[in-house]
Amino acid sequence: MYFPRLPASLLLALALHYRGSTAADEKLVEPCTAVSSSGSFYDLRQLSILPLKDGQKANKNDKTTDYHAKGYDIPYNFTLNICAPVVEKQDDFAGIKEKLAHNVSAFYEQGDERYSIGQQSSNLTIRGKRLVLQYINGSPCGGSGKRAAMSDVKRSKAEGSGRKSTTISFHCDKDPLAKAPIVSFVNVDPDECSYVFEVLSKDACIGAPPAKQGVGPAAVFSIIGIIAILVYFLGGVFYQRNVAHARGWRQLPNYSMWAGIGDFIKDLFIIAASSCSRCLPTRRGYSALSISANDRTATQGRGRGGNGWSTDDENRLIDQLDEEWDN
């Protein structure tokens, strides 16, 4: 028994659709968010401080300035932002090109110099039970002073290393009265290349993942309808070809019905056209005439005589016939 095969183009389209769906499912999560292997969802976008647009006013509880952390045992303090560049306008960092200065997310000032400790990044990483954000490609490290900084710039270009970086570890603040996040400086390595900070915030707690857009009722009914149509046509073709031994267009299910659709549509058009023509105004046919007084008398005479003549006409006709008879 012969089974109809699907066209190669249809199989290819189905394969590409499945591959595209798989690729869409494997897309990265939104910036500044993370999902653990157990399904825990973290969203730190509320911690990002964005500059106000022209004419825009900040809400009462919105933070509009960068985060600051004290260095304590080191002679400088830090300014940083989370998942975004610092809001303060800065255009001069040691060992950083001018076109990259606007993308710095953490820095500190020492004397007359300003040092970047990392470029902006929104790629959150879950390491064990820690939620970590890392900034890299800051100012050259390994020494102090402009001379050492310039030599480290050359070395970093040759080796791709030797630049300051920042690691931020986020912790869940379970205090219901807590409002603003607390940023703390933790440690720096002896070469002053790697800086570690901790952020305590309620936004670092596990949250509910965003609701995924599901298939609506209209889409469900559409899919069911398409499947029903495919089953109808494929099953009908299979039956007509293998059971009824039909060939050509007669393999289609209910071929006689489909073949008569053209005549059916033509008849409907004719009926509709004739119905519309009756509604159009026309001057052909009979029209009512006005009846004058004489016409009314004649009409009454026709009603009495039954032959359409009045009494005077009949008398005149009789007199005329008498005269002709006498002659």
HELIX and SHEET records of a PDB file:
HELIX    1   1 ALA A    8  ASP A   25  1                                  18    
HELIX    2   2 ARG A   45  LEU A   47  5                                   3    
HELIX    3   3 GLU A   98  ASN A  103  5                                   6    
HELIX    4   4 GLY A  145  GLU A  159  1                                  15    
HELIX    5   5 LYS A  202  ALA A  204  5                                   3    
HELIX    6   6 PRO A  217  ASN A  242  1                                  26    
HELIX    7   7 GLY A  248  GLN A  251  5                                   4    
HELIX    8   8 TYR A  255  ALA A  259  1                                   5    
HELIX    9   9 ILE A  261  CYS A  279  1                                  19    
HELIX   10  10 ALA A  293  GLY A  305  1                                  13    
HELIX   11  11 THR A  311  ASP A  326  1                                  16    
SHEET    1   A 2 THR A  33  VAL A  35  0                                        
SHEET    2   A 2 PHE A  41  ASP A  43 -1                                        
SHEET    1   B 4 TYR A  67  ALA A  69  0                                        
SHEET    2   B 4 PHE A  78  LEU A  80 -1                                        
SHEET    3   B 4 ALA A 106  GLN A 110 -1                                        
SHEET    4   B 4 GLU A 113  SER A 116 -1                                        
SHEET    1   C 5 THR A 125  ARG A 127  0                                        
SHEET    2   C 5 ARG A 130  TYR A 135 -1                                        
SHEET    3   C 5 SER A 165  CYS A 172 -1                                        
SHEET    4   C 5 SER A 194  SER A 201  1                                        
SHEET    5   C 5 ILE A 182  VAL A 188 -1                                        
END                                                                             
